[in-house]
Amino acid sequence: MAGASKPRQRTAKGRRPFFLDTADSDKLLAMVTALVGEVSVLKDRVDTHERLAAAGTVATPEEIEGYRPDDAVEDEREAGRAGMLDRVFRIISAANDPNVASEAEYDSLVDRFSNDDKGS
């Protein structure tokens, strides 16, 4: 049967690659990554609620789903997501980068920004 093509493989062959030292570490990283995604979605939804409330609109499911952020809001949200990713995954990048601040400097920054949220 000339010209008949072989069916394409749909799944990866072999073992799942490790990115960290152990399979358990990779599983934990996958769980944290999934949770970061969920927190990001929740933060966007809370932001939508707050913006609708500020506009005097009742936050019904239809209003929330219909809300479309403008470019400025989307830029603000993207900056928040980038900051969250930097904070959450800092420990991984710090292990590979000698230019990253020390643990004490990082803890100091976390304390400073945590207090900023409380109006200090």
C-alpha positions as CSV (number, residue, x, y, z in Angstrom):
1,M,0.0,0.0,0.0
2,A,2.1,2.8,-1.3
3,G,1.5,6.3,0.1
4,A,-0.4,5.1,3.2
5,S,0.8,7.1,6.2
6,K,1.6,5.6,9.5
7,P,-0.8,6.8,12.3
8,R,0.7,9.6,14.4
9,Q,1.6,8.8,18.0
10,R,-0.8,10.6,20.4
11,T,1.0,10.1,23.7
12,A,4.6,10.5,24.7
13,K,6.6,7.3,25.0
14,G,8.9,6.5,27.9
15,R,9.0,7.8,31.4
16,R,7.9,11.3,32.4
17,P,11.0,13.5,32.6
18,F,12.1,14.9,36.0
19,F,12.8,18.6,36.4
20,L,13.7,18.4,40.0
21,D,15.6,15.8,42.0
22,T,12.8,13.3,42.6
23,A,9.4,12.4,41.3
24,D,7.8,13.6,44.5
25,S,9.4,17.0,44.1
26,D,8.1,17.2,40.6
27,K,4.6,16.2,41.9
28,L,4.8,18.9,44.5
29,L,5.9,21.5,41.9
30,A,3.0,20.5,39.7
31,M,0.5,20.9,42.6
32,V,2.0,24.3,43.6
33,T,1.8,25.4,39.9
34,A,-1.8,24.3,39.7
35,L,-2.6,26.2,42.9
36,V,-0.9,29.3,41.6
37,G,-3.1,29.2,38.6
38,E,-6.2,28.8,40.7
39,V,-5.2,31.7,43.0
40,S,-4.5,33.9,39.9
41,V,-8.0,33.2,38.6
42,L,-9.5,34.0,42.0
43,K,-7.6,37.2,42.2
44,D,-8.9,38.3,38.8
45,R,-12.5,37.4,39.8
46,V,-12.2,39.4,43.0
47,D,-10.8,42.3,41.0
48,T,-13.8,42.0,38.7
49,H,-16.1,42.1,41.7
50,E,-14.4,45.2,43.1
51,R,-14.5,47.0,39.8
52,L,-18.1,46.2,39.3
53,A,-18.9,47.4,42.8
54,A,-17.0,50.6,42.3
55,A,-19.0,51.2,39.1
56,G,-22.2,50.7,41.1
57,T,-23.1,47.4,39.3
58,V,-24.4,44.4,41.1
59,A,-22.0,41.5,40.7
60,T,-24.3,38.9,39.2
61,P,-22.9,35.8,37.5
62,E,-23.9,37.4,34.1
63,E,-22.1,40.7,34.9
64,I,-19.0,38.9,36.1
65,E,-18.8,36.6,33.1
66,G,-19.6,39.6,30.8
67,Y,-16.9,41.8,32.2
68,R,-14.1,42.6,29.8
69,P,-11.1,44.4,31.3
70,D,-9.6,47.2,29.3
71,D,-5.9,47.3,28.4
72,A,-4.9,49.2,31.6
73,V,-6.7,46.7,33.8
74,E,-5.2,43.8,31.9
75,D,-1.7,45.3,32.3
76,E,-2.3,45.7,36.0
77,R,-3.4,42.1,36.4
78,E,-0.5,40.9,34.3
79,A,2.0,42.7,36.5
80,G,0.3,41.2,39.6
81,R,0.6,37.7,38.1
82,A,4.2,38.2,37.2
83,G,4.9,39.4,40.7
84,M,3.1,36.4,42.2
85,L,5.1,34.0,40.0
86,D,8.3,35.6,41.0
87,R,7.5,35.3,44.7
88,V,6.2,31.7,44.5
89,F,9.0,30.3,42.3
90,R,11.8,32.4,43.6
91,I,13.2,29.5,45.6
92,I,13.8,27.6,42.4
93,S,15.4,30.4,40.5
94,A,17.4,31.4,43.5
95,A,19.0,28.0,43.7
96,N,20.3,28.4,40.2
97,D,21.3,32.1,40.2
98,P,24.1,33.4,42.5
99,N,22.9,37.0,41.8
100,V,19.5,36.5,43.6
101,A,19.2,38.1,47.0
102,S,19.9,36.1,50.2
103,E,17.1,34.4,52.1
104,A,17.2,37.1,54.8
105,E,16.9,39.9,52.1
106,Y,14.0,38.0,50.6
107,D,12.2,37.6,54.0
108,S,12.7,41.3,54.6
109,L,11.0,42.1,51.3
110,V,8.1,39.8,52.0
111,D,7.6,41.4,55.4
112,R,7.8,44.9,53.8
113,F,5.2,44.1,51.1
114,S,3.0,42.2,53.5
115,N,2.8,45.3,55.7
116,D,2.1,47.5,52.7
117,D,-1.2,45.6,52.2
118,K,-2.1,46.4,55.8
119,G,-1.7,50.2,55.3
120,S,1.7,50.4,57.1
